[in-house]
Amino acid sequence: DFGQTLGVWGVSSGPYLVLPVVGSSNLRDLTGFVGDSFADPLNYGQGDAYFASRVALGVTGAVSGRVRLEPQIEALMSQPEPYVALRRNYSQQRDAAIRDGRFEDDPFKDLPEFDDFDFGDEDE
């Protein structure tokens, strides 16, 4: 998404936001969401049937997403500070998406290289 692209380009995340309908976001990802909306060709349809189908898909997707996330929502609400836990989880998830799952620092940098291991004499 465009918010992820902006993060890769070095744009800072900005303040954490919780918006009605949209949910958790930050200023960078909200800007990316707007950019994604303009770039989506499905947003340029016309007519009542098109509008009705988009609304139906949106409502169905929202209900399906809510049901799918119910266990995570219950786990979040059991936290002593649900807002802080949600903010932390959202920020970690977006940072991992921006890094494409890579670690910031190489966790294996202190391990010896494969060639440094001594496997004994090959003649034996």
Secondary structure, 3 states (H helix, E strand, C coil): CHHHHHHHCCCCCCCEEEECCCEEEEHHHHHHHHHHHHHCHHHHCCCHHHHHHHHHHHHHHHHHHHHHCHHHHHHHHCCCCHHHHHHHHHHHHHHHHHCCCCCCCCCCCCCCCHHHCCCCCCCC
